[in-house]
Amino acid sequence: MGEPNAPDWLVRRPIAHRGLHDRAAGTIENSLAAARAAVAGGFAVECDVQLAADGEAVVFHDAALDRLTASTGPVAALRSADLCAIALAGSATDRIPTLTALLDAIDRRVPLICEVKSGFSGDMRLADRVAELATAYGGPLAIKSFDPAVIAHLRGLGTAIPLGIVAEASYDDPEWAALAPDMRAGLAALAHVADTRPDFLSWRVHDLPHAAPMLFRVALGRPVMSWTVRTPDQRQRAARWADQMVFEGFAP
């Protein structure tokens, strides 16, 4: 697979899942406030990006607006300017940000791990836009995705940005029901590595220890992140079986 593009900053500091958010305190996931809180704590930031109707990348986890805003419907149906006018529920000031706004807020002070959300449809517009912004940014930034087609596509572009796969031991959860059984099995087995050649792996902490991340880490010498660490037991698993953790609900 060649030498990994895995700089030390990928594992140097714990990664705040969707920023250092606390909904009870009015700091909402994937908001600029959550990113700034992570920066203030010296933590790397993880974010999710979705595609707006005008091709812009916006920072939002869900495909639909319903859970985190007073609006409804798919994120992809609205232009970025309209999305950026939508308030995040529970926050007095934050609205849905663009990836550009998040990059400006972080301003290269801590690493950013950007997850490209995907419907496994073969649409690479979001991946291309994120790669464009990441290249222009010039700060410590890595891109990851559950969808190996996204990472294989970015690999084919010859980008210098570290690229990673997000994975887990089983894809039996109903959220994966739209994927064919053979695809789900292939995702769990990391059967795509010849095409994706991931620089790092982000593996579900509940599934540690496991042969796939162990081989990835020991045999290939590539770092493994663990997601999402929320409890003391999960933190111990991450410390023993991974090189890094994506955490939520506490400050390490």
N, C-alpha and C positions, 0 to 999 in steps of 0.2 A: 504493500500500500504506500510505500515511500515514507519519508520522515514526516512526523506530525508537526503541524503548525500550532503548537500549544505553549504560548508564552507563560512565564511564571505567574502573571497576574490572574490567570484563570483560576488558580488555587490559593492565591495569597490571602484573601480575605473572604469570609462567608458572604453569600449572595442573598440579599433581601428579596424574597418572593413578591413580585409585583410592587417593589419598593417596600419601605418600612412603614406599612400601613396599620392603622388601628381605627376601625370603623366607629367604635364607641367614642373615640376622641375626635371624630370628624376628619380623620386622615384616610382617604379611600384608596383602595388598590388601584395601581396603574395611574395614579394622579401625579401631578407635578409636586404636590406637597409630600407625597410618599417618597418620591425620588429625592427630594431635598432632605428629608429626614434621614434617609439612608446615607446620603453624602455626609451629612453632619456627624453620623456615627462611624464614618469610615468604612462603610460596607459597600460592596459591589451591588449593582441594581439589576434585577431581572424584570423584563417587561414583555407584554404580548402585543402583537400588532395585527390589525385587521385592514382590509382594503376598503376604502371609501369609493363612492360611485365615480368620482373624478380621477381615480387612480392614485390618490394620496394614501400614505400609510398613517393610520391613527392608532393610538395606544389604548387598547381595549381588549379584554379577554374573550368575551362572549361574541357569538355571531349575531345575537339579538340584543336589543337595548333594554329589555324589560327588567332584568335583575338589578341593574345598577343605576337606572335613571327612571324618571317619570314618563319617559317616552316608550313607545313599543315599535316592534318591527325590526327588520334586519339592518345591521350597520351598513352593509354594502349598498343599500337602497338610497343612501343620502350622500351628498357631497361633503367634503371635509369641512367647509365653512359652516354648514348647517350642523354637523356633528360637534364642532367646537363651540357651538352656542348652547349645547345641551349640558345642563348641570348634572354632576354626579350626586346621586342621592346620599344624603348624610353629610355633605360638605357645604359649608357656607359660601365658598368661593370657587372651588375647582370645577372645571368643565373637562370634557373629553379633549385630551391634547393630541396634536399631531406628533409623529416621531421627531420631526424637526424641532418642535418646542421642547420635547424631552431632552434631546441632545443639547440644546442651548442651556437648559436648566442644569444638567450634569456638568457640562463644559469640561470634559476630559479629566475631572477630578478623581473619579473612581471608574472601574470597568463597568460596562453595560453588556448584559447578555440578553439578546433580543430574540424572542421566539416568534417565528413566522407561522401564524395560524393558517390552516389549510383545510379545504373541503375534499382533498384528494381527487380533484377534478382535472388536474393538469394545467390549471391556470397559473402562470408564473409572473403575472404583473406585480403582485405584491413582493415576491422575492426579488424581482429586478429593481423595484423602487427602494427596498430596504438596502440592497447592495449598493445602489447609487448613493444613497445618503451616508451609509457607513464608510464608503471609500472617501467621500468628501470630508467627512468628520475628522478622520485622522487620529482620533483618540482610541483608547483600549476598548474594543467592541468585538463581540463574537455573535454569530448567528446560529440558531438551532431550530429544529422543527421535528415534529412527529412524522412528517411526511418525507420519506426518503427521496421522492421525486424532486422536492424542493432543494434538498442538499445536493443531489446529483446534478441538478441544473446549475446551481451556483458553482459547484466544483468545475463544471464544464466551461464556465466563464473565465476560469483562471484567477479568481479573486484571491487576494492575499489575506482576507479576513478569516480567522479561525471559524471552522464549521463543525457543528455537532448534531448528533441525533438524540432525540428524547425517546425513551423506550421503557417498556415494562415487561414482566415475565408472561403476562396473559392479557389477551384482548377480548375477553369474554364479557366485559361490562357492556350494558346496552348502548352506551355512547358510541361503541364501535360496530353496532349492528349493521350499518350500511355497507361495511367493507366485506368483501368475499372472504369465506373461511381460509382459503389458501393465502390471501394477503395478510390476514391477521396472524396466521402461523409464521409467515415469513418475517413480519415485523418483530415478533417475539424472538425469533432465531437470529436476528440481525443479518438476514440472508442478502441484504442489499450492499454489504460493505465493499464489494468490489467496485460498485458504481459510486457510492457516496464517499468512501475513504474518509470517514469522520475523524477530525482531529481530537474530539473529545466525545464522551458519552454521558448523557444525563439520564440516570436510571432511578426508577421508583424505589424509595427507601424501604417501603413495606416488603419489597421483593429481594432484599439483601439478607444473607449472601446468596449469590447465584452464579452459575458457571459463566454466563455470557459476559457480565461486567468483569469477573475475575480474569478471564482470558484476555479481554480487552485491555485491562490494566496491567497484568503481569506479563503476558506473552507479547503483547504489542507495545507495551510501555506508554500507553496513552491515558490521560487523566479521566477519572470517572467522577461526575457530580452525582449527588443524591437529592431527590425531590420527593415530597416537600416535607422537610423536617419540622415537626411541631411538638414532639414530646421528648423527655429525657431518654427513653429507650431508643427512639429513632435517632437521636443525636449520637448515642453510643454506637449504633449500627453504622451510621455514616462515618464516624471516626475510625472504625475498624475496617470497613469494607470499601471505602471510597476516599477520594482525595479532597473532596470539597462538598459543601452542603448548600442547598437552596432552602432557606429557613423562613418561618412565618410564626407570628404570635409571641415571640420573645426576642430579646436582644442578646446575642452571644457575648 
